[in-house]
């Protein structure tokens, strides 16, 4: 019993010793793993040697513990005491060699080695702080300023500055300046980098350039520069001034790695945001296109736009380029949709053709056009417009989207597509309403003309209708016969100075614009002060008025012949400025057709139908009265006499045949004049 007790005591003592050894070496491994980064920064090879030696010691202690407990008794060779002890001693010798060799590399051989360790530790700490910062912050300006503060604290910099320059700027200003040398920091704060120096710094920073030979702005060359590019075309330049420039350059790798991590994080966040926004854009398309109006679609569209761009407001504009009027809708944060319709645009002088080209190319409006569309912003805050986009719609309509946002729309995300669908349907509804209104006005005009007692009253109704519809000062309807004589048939005017041409006015060279309208059968818009106007003063005085500022000559054409001219005259400066020739021509076309039917037949016979009365065309020549015929003959005679007088002044007057011809004309003219003066010209 005593022998057994002694054996048990020895076994317990041996087990206690083996257990302590195993726990000690396993704890050493844990400490090495916890302080891995610091030890690697001191010496990576030494850390690997010591770690390997401690692992061997831990395995030997655990194996010895198992051997004492008899766990290895049944294992071949390991159960033999001699063989096991041989392996144990070989492992112990190997572990001692590794641990001693590793610890020898950690000895503080010089102050230089200690400084290197400290710099490596500072670089590691900078990387760790940058990683923690990227986990909670994604805004580029905040990241740049915070990283600058970390660098100043860890590397004891005299001064450090970060410059920000968007794409295309001519100079860069510091957005943050930190450092221990306050005098140098004040100089940097008041320094602006010109374009050439900025380009030089960025070029050297992108090529990992460190030293600069000159810096004319700051009077002292920086030690190191680094550059940070973002996806929104903004560049951040970090400039460092250190007490020991060489020591800072030894840590430049950690700075570059940290900035590269910031760039990757920003690009990753931007890419993730684009993917998320593309998914939102698809959902936005489905939601917005279900709305039947811009006013109903804007709140839905703004919800997604607010999530991506922090929009303060959006203004949607649909322009009728013919009539130069627009409809506007605006929605701001926490506001209701504000709507304005029928806004006149003549005073804005918008280049519609250029805006349509921009809409076809991509939509972003910039340069001088940006300043021209800015007044269209329906906002209570002046100067809030940050970006404008042209949206192509069916002619004659054009769309504009004006954003009050902190950022422009990113490339590759077309959130305007869904809004364009709603704008297109709104423009089509506007066109349908306009066509229905024109149809109703024309139908009412037609019924009023049919109810008139005679042709004169019907023409008076038409002239009054046109004057009220287009807000002009006078409307005159004149007919033209085969001989080119004008006869005023109806005049509605609020200006007494508007001239009514006398019956028998012939279209000659003194009225070239009327002659052009009669010949081509196309409308002509005239402005008194326009340089391109070819109307002579005699034509303005005879056919319009000395006070007339603008006139629209609308031909009355049927079966290829011009039967008359409807003239719209404006004598007011404001009215003349707001005249819209193209829109007026389109709406006056059916009225001119109605006048053609009325003027080709003295009495209009009609059979009522569901929509239009069917007007029967019966060509009839007008019988001239005696006074009108006498006026025609006198006018023609005056023209003949003027022609002969002009011929006598030429070089052909000396020819015998010409002399006989002129004498025959003189005798014929005398006979015609005598006949006109003496005859009663009974019909």
Buried (B, 14 or more C-beta within 10 A) or exposed (E): EEEEEEEEEEEEEBEEBBBEBBEEBBEBBEEBEEEEBEBBBBBEEBBBBBBBBBBBBBBBBBBBBBBBEEEBEEEEEBBEEEEBEEEBEEBBEBBEBBBEBBEEBBEEEEEEBEEBBEBBBBBBBBBEBBEEBBEEEBEBBEBBBBBBEBBBBBBBBBBBBBBBBEEEEEEBBBBBBBBBBEEBBEBBEEBEBEEEBBEBBBEBBEEEBBEBEEBEBBEBEBBBBBBBBBBEEBBBBBBBBBEBBEBBBBBBEBBBBBBEBBBEBBEEBBEEBBEEBBEBBEEBBEBBBEBEBBBEBBEBBBEBBBEBBEBBBBBBBBBBBBBBBBBBBBBBEEEEBBBEEEBEBBEBEBEBEBBBEBBEEEBBBEEEBBEBBBEBBBBEEEEBBBBBBBBBBEEBBBBBBBBBBEEBBBEEBBBBBBBBBBBBBBBEEBBEEBEEEBEEBBEEBBEBBBEBEEBEBBBBBBBBBBBEBBEBBBBBBBBBBEEEBBBBBBBBBEBEBBBEBEBBBBBEEBBBBBBBBBEEBEBBBBBBEEEEBEBBEEBBEBBBBEBBBBBBBBBBBBEEBBBBBBBBBBBBEEBBBBBBBBBBBBBBEBBBBBBBBBBBBEEBEBEEEEEEBEBEEEEEEEEBEEEBBBBBBBBBBEEBBEEBEEBEEEEEEEEEEBEEBBEEBEEEBEEBBEEBEEEEBEE
